[in-house]
Structures are given as structure tokens and as C-alpha cells.
Amino acid sequence: MDSLETNGSPSPSPSPSSKRSSGSFPPTPTRQGSFFSRDFGQKIDLCARLREILINYPSGTTILKEFVQNADDAGGSSVRFCVDQRTFPTESLADEKLAEFQGPSMLIYNNGVFSDDDFESIQRIGDSLKKEKLAQIGR
């Protein structure tokens, strides 16, 4: 089996006597089973994290102010709130637990433009790119 040098080019396998022991650091990079193939990043359950944020969110009108902030940050000049009182049938849902989400609902719209930075920021649950932008309200 060939090993993989750090510059990405294959090299002949080292002789058994020249291989590092399994306890040495850093591990010897190889194509299979190397430290490059292990996932050692932080793990987070997205649904659990969103649930925690919502549970800890202050009650009252704070959430409505957040939507106004979002519009301002996106350069929007208007925010519209629409309460939809309709309810929809629940017989053909993929899961019966979805029945409670069939209405009524609130729709919120702003005329700001969602930028590439916004897409990046929305992926950073609990962290924000806004802290780097001094002109934005929601830092």
C-alpha cells in the first residue's frame, strides 16, 4: 500500500521498520484509515439547538423586533406581517404530528435582498457575522 505524503503525491510504502508506532504523534498519513479521513469536527443537533434558542427566547414582542432588524440589516425599506387564519386538511400528511402546523400562521415579508453573506450567516447557529459589521443593528 502506498502512503500519501503531505504534498499529495504518492510515495512507496515505507519498510515495516521505518513505520511509526500507532501511539506516535503526528500519525503517519496514509490513503486509508489516516487521520485525514476521520471526522473530528464539532457535532450539534440542529433541531435541538433551534429548540433551545426558541425556548430561551424572551416572550412578548421581541421576536417581531428581530424581524424588523433583519429587514434593516438586509437593506429593506418595509416589513409586512400577515396573519393567515386558514386551516388545512390533515388527512394526507406524511406524519400525523404535522397536523398542528396546518394553520393558522403568520407570514412575514421584507423587501431586503438576501445576500451571500446572509446565507453564510444563517448557517452559523448561535454565532453571527453581524458582530464584524458595525453598522448593523442585530450585532
C-alpha positions in Angstrom: 0.0 0.0 0.0 1.3 3.5 -0.9 1.4 6.2 1.7 0.3 9.7 0.9 2.9 12.5 1.6 1.7 15.8 2.8 2.2 17.4 -0.6 -0.5 14.9 -2.0 1.8 12.8 -4.2 2.1 9.0 -3.6 5.3 7.6 -2.4 6.4 4.0 -2.0 5.4 2.2 1.2 8.0 2.5 4.0 9.6 -0.6 5.2 7.9 -2.1 8.3 10.9 -1.0 10.5 10.5 2.7 9.4 6.8 2.9 10.2 5.8 5.0 13.2 4.2 3.2 16.1 0.4 3.6 16.5 0.9 5.8 19.5 3.2 8.4 17.9 2.2 11.9 17.0 1.5 13.1 14.4 0.0 9.9 12.9 1.5 8.8 9.6 -0.8 10.0 6.8 -2.0 7.1 4.6 -4.7 6.7 2.0 -7.0 4.5 4.2 -7.6 4.9 7.9 -5.5 8.1 8.1 -6.1 11.0 10.5 -7.3 12.9 7.4 -10.3 10.6 6.9 -11.6 10.9 10.5 -14.2 13.5 11.2 -13.2 15.3 14.4 -15.3 18.5 14.0 -17.8 19.7 16.5 -21.2 18.0 16.3 -24.5 19.7 17.0 -28.1 18.5 16.6 -29.6 21.4 14.6 -33.2 20.7 15.7 -32.1 20.5 19.4 -30.2 23.8 19.1 -33.1 25.6 17.4 -35.5 24.3 20.0 -33.1 25.6 22.8 -33.0 29.0 21.1 -36.8 29.3 20.9 -37.3 28.1 24.4 -34.9 30.7 25.8 -36.2 33.5 23.5 -37.8 36.3 25.6 -41.6 36.4 25.4 -43.5 39.4 24.1 -42.8 41.5 21.0 -39.0 40.8 20.9 -39.4 38.3 18.0 -41.3 41.0 16.0 -38.4 43.4 16.6 -36.0 40.7 15.4 -37.8 40.6 12.0 -37.6 44.4 11.7 -33.8 44.2 12.5 -33.5 41.5 9.8 -35.2 43.8 7.2 -32.9 46.7 8.2 -29.8 44.6 8.0 -30.8 43.4 4.5 -31.3 47.0 3.3 -35.1 46.6 3.3 -37.4 49.6 3.4 -40.6 47.8 4.5 -41.7 44.8 6.7 -45.1 43.3 6.4 -46.9 41.0 8.8 -49.8 38.9 7.7 -51.9 36.7 9.9 -53.4 33.8 7.9 -56.4 32.4 9.7 -56.9 29.5 7.3 -56.6 25.8 8.3 -55.8 23.0 6.0 -56.8 19.3 5.9 -54.8 16.8 8.0 -55.8 13.5 6.4 -53.0 13.1 3.9 -50.0 14.4 5.8 -46.7 12.5 5.8 -46.9 12.3 9.6 -49.8 12.9 11.9 -47.6 15.1 14.2 -47.7 17.7 11.4 -51.4 18.3 11.9 -50.8 21.1 14.5 -48.9 23.0 11.8 -51.8 23.3 9.3 -52.9 26.8 10.4 -53.4 29.5 11.4 -50.0 31.1 10.7 -48.1 34.3 10.5 -46.3 35.3 7.3 -43.5 37.9 7.5 -42.1 39.6 4.5 -39.4 42.3 3.9 -38.2 43.8 0.7 -34.5 43.4 1.6 -32.1 41.3 -0.5 -30.8 38.1 1.0 -27.0 38.2 0.2 -24.3 35.5 0.1 -23.2 36.7 3.5 -26.7 36.2 4.8 -26.7 32.6 3.5 -23.4 32.1 5.3 -24.6 33.7 8.5 -27.8 31.7 8.7 -25.7 28.5 8.8 -23.9 29.7 11.9 -26.4 28.9 14.6 -25.6 30.8 17.8 -22.9 32.8 16.1 -23.3 35.8 13.8 -21.3 37.5 11.1 -23.0 40.7 12.2 -20.5 41.3 15.0 -18.0 42.2 12.3 -20.4 44.8 10.7 -20.6 47.8 13.0 -23.5 49.4 11.0 -25.9 46.6 11.6 -28.5 46.7 14.4 -28.5 43.0 15.4 -24.9 42.6 16.5 
